Amino acid sequence: MVPDYVSVLSLRDICFEAEIEETGQTLEENSAIKAETVREWIIQNPTCTNQDDPIDGVFADDTGLEIDVLGGVPGVYTARWAMMSGGVKDLTNEQEIFAANRSKALRELEGKADRGAQFRTVITLIKLSDGTNQHQNSVIQVEGVVRGRIAEKEYGTGGFGYDPVFIPEGYDKTFGELPAEIKNQISHRARALEALVKEIKSSYDQI
């Protein structure tokens, strides 16, 4: 998906190992916080980020499940929804957290006819103006959305998070049941990345 002339570096490639505190109130804010934090790291740690070619952009994402009848909840709190109400003790095991979140979604929609929902990914791209990273930067945000509905119970064991309870539009199976190759083609992240690649290609076309 990424053009051949674009090289993507991981956080490990630039020696970034810190946890980024997600203090935003929206997916847009959290995505921007992550990208800006990494940008600052690049500026402050030129030795760690020294590459054959200068780093000319940083991008980061945030993703949430937005349930229609709940007004877009859990949204930015998707990953820790079950633990926010105090009804569930603090969990540290990732699989237990996922299971608790899915159970909460099913409880919240019990008896409700409207089970519409969507997964949404927001990517923030900070384009650095030159190799020194000191000049004014431009910020672009793109998003990818996959509409669907919440099932009445869990189906499938594939994927992660809410996948076993989310049925994407045009399908009768949850993300937990669908093959990974199908999910990867239609997912919110795939659509957000597609939008990001368009922005990158557009930038190179203008050079």
N, C-alpha and C positions, 0 to 999 in steps of 0.2 A: 504493500500500500504506500509506503514512504518512497519518494523518488530516489533514484540511485545517487543523485548528487547531494543527498542529505544524509549525514551521519548522526545517529542518535546515541547519546551517551547516557549511561545509567548514573544514579547517585553514587554508586560504588566507584565508577570511573573518575569522579571528581572528588573522591574521598569524603563525601557527605554521609554522615552516619547518625546525625541528631534526629530526635523525634520532633516533629513540627506540631505545635499546639494549635488545634483548629478552634479558634475563638469566634469565627464568623457566625452570623445569624442566617445566612443563605448559602446555597451551593456556590453561587458566584463569589461571595466573600471568601469562603474557605479555599476555593481554587486559587484565588488571587493571593491569599496569604501564603500558600505553599510555594507558588511561583516566585513571589517576591523574596521569600526567605532564601530560596536557592540562589536567586540573583545576587543577593547580598553576600552569600557565601563565595560565589565566584569572584566577586570584587575583592573580598578580604583575604582570599587564599589563592593568589595567582600561581603559587608553586604547585599546589595540588591540582589545579585546573589547567595546567600548562599542556596544550595539545599542539599537534602539528599545524592545525588551522585554528584561528580564534573562534571562541564560542560566540555565536551571533544570535542565540535565542534560548529561552528557557520556557518550558511548559509544564503545567501540573493540572490535575483534575480533581473533581469531587463529584460524588454520585449519591443519589438518594431515591428512595421509593416514595412516590406521592399518591396517596389514596384520595380519590375524588370526594367521597362523602365525608371524609374527615378533614376537608379543607387543605389537602396537601400534606398532611401529617403521614409519616414521620419526617419526611424531607431531610433537612440537614442533620437530624438526629437518628437517621436510619440505623446506623451501626450499634447504637446503645439505647434504643427505644425502650426495650423491656426493663431496663434498670433505672429509668428516669422517674417512674411513678412510685418507687419504693416497694412495689409488690414483689420484686424479685431481689434476692440477696446479690451482692456483688459477685460476679462471675469472672473467672480468668481464663477458662478454657474456651477457645474460639468456637468449637462446635456446640457447646452448651449455650453460648451467647446467641448463636444463630438460631438454635432451636427455640430459645425463649422469645426471640423477636418474632419468629413465625407464629408461635402460639398466641402472642399478643395480637398480631394482625388478624388471626382467625377469630379471636374473642371479640375484638372491636367491631367486626363485621357480622357477627352472629345475628341472624334474623333480618339482615338488611338486603334489600333487592338490588340496590346499586352497589356493585362490587368493582366498578371501574377504577383503574389505577395506571400509573406509568412509572417507568424507570427513566431518570433523566441524569445525564452526565454533562457537566460543564467543564470545559478546558480553558485555562487562561494561558495565552502565549505572550510572553514579554520579548519583543524583538530588540536586541541590543544594537545600538547604532554603529558601533565599531569595535575593534579588538580590545580597546582599553576598557570598555564597559562603563566609561565615565560620562558619556554624553546622555542627552535626553533619550529615554526609551519610549517605545510605543507599545500599548497593551491592547490585545485583541481577545475577545471571549467568543467561543463557539459552543454549541450544545448539540447533544444527540438524544432523541427521545424514542422510546418504544412503548406504545400504548398496549393495554391489555386489561386483564381483570384478575382479581384474587379468587382462587379456587375455594371450595368449601371445606377442603381438607388437603393434607399434603399428598403429593404424588411424585414419585421418583426420588432418587438419591444422588443424582448428578448435580454438578454446579456447586454453588455455595450460597450462603445468606438466605434470601427469600426465594431462591429459584424454585423450590418444590411447591410453592403456593402461587406462583405467578404464571398466568397463561397469556402469552403474547397474542395480539390480534392476528387473525388468519390461521390460527392453530387451535387444536383441541387438546394439546398436551402442555404441561408446564415446562419451564426451563429446566427443571430437574429431571424431566423425562426425555427432552429433545437431545439429539446428538450434539456434541460440542461444536461440530462444524456448522450446524444450522444456527445455533445460538450466536456464534462468533460472527456470522454474516449479518444478522438482524439486530444485534444487541445495541443498546444505547451507547456503549463505549465505541463500538464499531462505527456507528453513525457520527459520533462526536469526532473520532479520529479522521473520518472521511472529510468532515467539514474543516478540520485543522489542516489536512493535506492540501485542500483547495486554497486555503489562505497562504500556505507556504509556497505553493506553485505560483500563485498570483504575485507574491513578493519577488520571486526570482524572475518572473516575466517582465517586471518593471525595471529590473537592473539593466 
